[in-house]
Amino acid sequence: MTSQKLPTMIEPELLNGDDTNQEAWRAFEIMAEFVGATENLKAVMPAVSIFGSARTKPDHRYYQLTEEIARLLSDSGFSVLSGGGPGIMEAANKGAFPGRGASVGLNIKLPFEQHGNAYQDIGISFKYFFMRKVMFVKYASAFVVMPGGFGTLDELMEAITLVQTGKTRKLPIILVGHQYWSGLVDWLRDTLVADGMAAPADLELIQIIDEPQKIVDAIFKHYETTGFELTPTERKMQLYL
């Protein structure tokens, strides 16, 4: 297991004082976080980002399902990106860890301190949520969204918005668990689309699949004519996430 600590370009005292220039100095810290993460992740593609609750226990069926999905993805040659913490994140890394693809944890420093799980080939700790979210999108060939709470919903809506607005290439967004997600999809259709807040075609960006092998098959099917390699245009798009 390799744990990466991103470089810090500024002395800590410059960030902890009351100096009115503190925000400007933070730009260098953000730059360091971006450069460090990019260097550590440049070889992980193709990769699948898996999102889900940190509260899911190892004996829960969603944990076990995530572990199986991640194992199949890794055995198929995908790196697996998770949030690096416990719950679904741990299950994703645990399933991928013995496989062909890299098991990657993108951890976040939180006030209540989220500790990285033990199943990571590459572990990176972020201070800034938005920088971490960029990395989840920048290196993903697909998103697999397990049941989760507000953080998972935030990541799901971010992924949909980026694809919908053309800020990133069209890629599979797969929700796992009909029982968990069907109510949300119904609300999106019956309220957002019905009231003209979203287009009917926007709902076609997401699909619900429960079976692990069908999830892997759906990702391969999406890329069977284009391949996983980014085109020059898509590479340019990634610069403006």
Order of alpha helices (4+ residues) and beta strands (2+ residues): beta-alpha-alpha-beta-alpha-beta-alpha-beta-beta-alpha-beta-alpha-beta-alpha-beta-alpha-alpha
